[in-house]
Amino acid sequence: MRYFLLIILCFCGISASAQWWRIGPLKHKRYPALAQVKSPYTKKKFKKEFKVSTPQLTAYTIKDYYDFEEAEMALMKTMKRNMRYRVYHAASYNFSDLASMYVEQNRLSEAKWYLLQSNLLSRRQNDDKHTFVNLIKLSAIKMDMGEVSLARQDLLEARAIANQRGWFRESKEIDKKIQSIQGITSIAPKPGLRYAELPDTDDKSK
């Protein structure tokens, strides 16, 4: 009986796996392949060189008094540093730049002082071009302040430098300015002049 059951089980197992060759690993169901996704950048050619556009710069003018104070402090700091490290050539231009700022504010007395300091340094550095320009500016400031005789002296000195360096065109321009003030001894100062403010003093008396 046992052998009979064993034979039946073996026969059923063989009949169930008789079609094994039809479901082998090479006969699995194949699904359709996915469509390849095309990138929009595959056909696009990139340039190796890029051009960087430079923005147009506009001239900066000091319109607000707070902007003037900020620019004044920055330039003053640079000037003091150059004087400290004895960079007198650069400091000379710092003084003249400060003078130009004070001219814009109609603070001619301060502008005059800074131009005189700039000239003192430019003479030591033998910078005749800067000294010449400073003398022209000084003469204009002194004319606005009513100091005609001092302005004439600056023009005469500037003309001497121009003749010495062979700047004949500039020398002719100075001659015209000297002739325009010939015979004038004094004129009224320019209206609206501003002078340096005195520092505030605290009243410590009790």
JOCOR-V656020 format. One line per field, one symbol per residue. psi: psi as a letter, one per 20 degrees, with the letter a starting at -180 (. if undefined). burial: 1 if it has 24 or more other ideal C-beta (glycine too) atoms within 12 Angstrom, else 0. Layout:
psi->???
burial->???
This chain:
psi->gghghhhgghhhhhhhjhkhiikrhikrppqqqqpppppijhippqqhppppppqppqppqohqhhhghghggghhggghghhgjkmhghhghgghghghghhhjkmhghggghhghghgghghjknhghggghhggghgghghijmgghhggghghhhggghhikmhghhhhhhhhghhjpiphqrqqpqjqprpqqqpppojq.
burial->00000000000000000000000000000000000000000000000000000000000000000001001100110010000000010111111111111110101111110111111011000011011111111111111110110111011111101100000001100100110010000000000000000000000000
